[in-house]
Amino acid sequence: MRVTVRSRFKPSVPAVLLAALTGCASRPDLWSSGQWVDLTHSFSAETVYWPTATPFRLEPVFVGTTEKGFHYEAYQFQAAEHGGTHLDASNHFSAHGLAVDRIPLDRLIGPAVVIDVSSKAAKNPDYRVGQDDFAAWEKSHGPIPEEVIVLLRTGYDRFWPDPVKYLGTAERGEAAVAKLHFPGLDSEAARWLAERRRIKAVGLDTASIDYGQSSHFEAHRILSEKRIPIFENVARLGELPTTGATVAALPMKIEGGSGAPLRIIAWVPGKNR
């Protein structure tokens, strides 16, 4: 979903808040025109979850006309923390990590860079984004700036919500985990990002920051030890420019949670990209 905003008036309150959080308050032109891009998959019965996780369920409490004559709707939902577009808090894989409700907001909002490996991932479902990919990106665009959100585009969001194409299998249960095939981040590249670049967070458009066949989840562990939040199952990264977008990724604030459903959006400035 894209919402285009063109205005000759002062930036809106959300824009002003984003400007303050992202350090762009001195660039009012950045918020004068552009478009919002929704990077979130809707939650429904079709939402993709890990084979061992509880899927999303929405149950009606009441839908219809009340005895007093007005329309009323209410539902209750059930789901695992880790499924659909969601956040991995660092306590997910680190005993010293922060729970969802403890993550500072400024780690979840900021300028974004997009590393596009979709052409390579299209040829190899087990592709891992490596240091060579980051080196190639930096050769074209310069060093990854400090305090950015790094987004890895594999192109796999085009398969959503088909579990066979997106995950490698539609089977459920523990035995299905060994049949998972989708791209992720190489462990050494994760270490390079965590130790050599000062980033706010990292996200991608697959079910896990570790590729489907991983059994030790090294990328998760490396990033979590550095308290770097992870965004998974992100949508529509192909609609973002390589640089210049600003991302806001706000999870459900679950006290003590290791993850949470995430609403992630991006502001892309300018009338054209």
C-alpha positions, -999 to 999 in steps of 0.1 A, spaced: 0 0 0 14 34 -10 0 67 2 13 98 -17 15 131 1 23 164 -17 19 195 4 30 231 4 22 234 41 43 226 71 52 190 78 26 170 98 31 161 134 42 125 125 67 139 101 81 163 127 84 135 152 102 113 126 125 142 118 134 146 154 141 108 158 160 105 126 181 136 130 166 152 99 149 182 115 172 205 96 158 191 63 122 202 62 122 196 24 126 159 31 91 158 45 74 182 21 65 156 -5 68 119 -9 50 87 -1 45 62 27 51 26 18 36 -1 40 62 -29 45 39 -51 65 21 -83 55 -15 -84 68 -22 -109 95 -48 -135 86 -54 -173 84 -29 -173 55 0 -157 74 32 -177 72 45 -190 105 74 -213 114 63 -249 110 63 -254 148 47 -221 157 10 -214 166 -5 -197 135 -26 -166 135 -63 -171 145 -90 -144 146 -122 -153 163 -153 -131 164 -166 -121 198 -196 -103 184 -204 -91 148 -237 -76 140 -265 -54 153 -269 -51 191 -302 -53 209 -300 -15 211 -299 -12 174 -263 -2 166 -236 -21 147 -208 -36 168 -178 -57 160 -151 -72 184 -126 -101 179 -100 -119 198 -68 -132 182 -41 -158 190 -7 -161 175 30 -169 182 54 -140 187 74 -150 157 54 -151 126 41 -128 99 59 -95 97 75 -94 131 104 -83 153 130 -105 169 142 -89 202 177 -96 212 167 -118 242 154 -143 215 190 -156 212 209 -138 239 207 -142 277 219 -106 279 195 -93 253 167 -68 256 130 -79 256 106 -62 232 94 -36 256 129 -26 265 142 -18 230 148 20 227 125 36 201 154 52 183 167 17 174 134 11 155 132 44 136 157 58 112 172 61 77 174 29 57 196 14 31 185 -15 9 209 -43 -1 193 -60 -31 204 -96 -37 171 -107 -54 188 -118 -87 211 -141 -68 184 -154 -45 162 -162 -75 188 -187 -86 195 -202 -51 168 -207 -24 196 -213 1 214 -180 -8 232 -162 21 239 -125 19 277 -123 23 304 -98 28 309 -97 -10 274 -83 -13 281 -56 12 315 -48 -4 297 -44 -38 271 -21 -23 297 1 -6 318 2 -38 287 19 -55 273 39 -26 301 44 -1 304 29 34 271 20 51 263 51 72 262 50 109 228 47 127 209 32 97 185 3 94 199 -22 69 172 -40 48 181 -71 28 160 -76 -3 158 -112 -15 126 -107 -35 109 -136 -16 80 -114 -6 66 -121 -41 59 -157 -29 38 -146 1 17 -163 14 25 -196 -5 44 -216 21 59 -240 -5 75 -212 -25 82 -189 5 94 -215 31 102 -245 9 75 -266 24 39 -264 35 43 -292 61 38 -284 97 56 -298 128 91 -305 139 99 -327 109 91 -299 85 120 -277 98 146 -298 80 128 -291 47 130 -253 49 147 -235 21 149 -197 18 177 -171 18 192 -154 48 223 -136 61 257 -153 62 271 -156 97 304 -139 89 285 -111 72 264 -107 103 295 -104 124 309 -78 100 277 -58 103 276 -61 140 312 -53 147 324 -32 117 293 -11 110 273 8 136 237 0 125 204 4 143 186 -27 131 186 -52 102 156 -67 84 148 -89 54 119 -103 34 122 -139 44 110 -159 74 144 -158 93 176 -138 93 193 -172 91 187 -191 59 162 -220 59 187 -248 63 205 -233 93 205 -254 125 227 -232 147 212 -198 139 245 -180 139 233 -148 124 206 -145 151 231 -152 178 257 -127 166 232 -99 161 214 -106 194 247 -104 214 251 -69 200 214 -61 209 206 -54 172 168 -58 166 158 -80 136 128 -75 113 116 -106 95 90 -112 68 92 -76 57 71 -68 25 76 -46 -6 113 -38 -2 114 -34 -40 94 -2 -36 122 15 -16 152 33 -30 186 20 -23 191 50 0 169 79 12 140 62 28 131 65 65 117 35 83 96 32 114 92 -3 128 69 -4 158 62 -38 174 34 -47 198 48 -38 232 49 -72 249 64 -70 283 93 -95 285 86 -107 249 112 -122 227 94 -110 196 62 -94 185 40 -86 155 54 -56 137 39 -27 118 67 -14 96 64 16 73 88 37 52 87 73 41 102 78 6 107 115 -1 103 132 -34 76 130 -62 96 105 -81 121 77 -72 
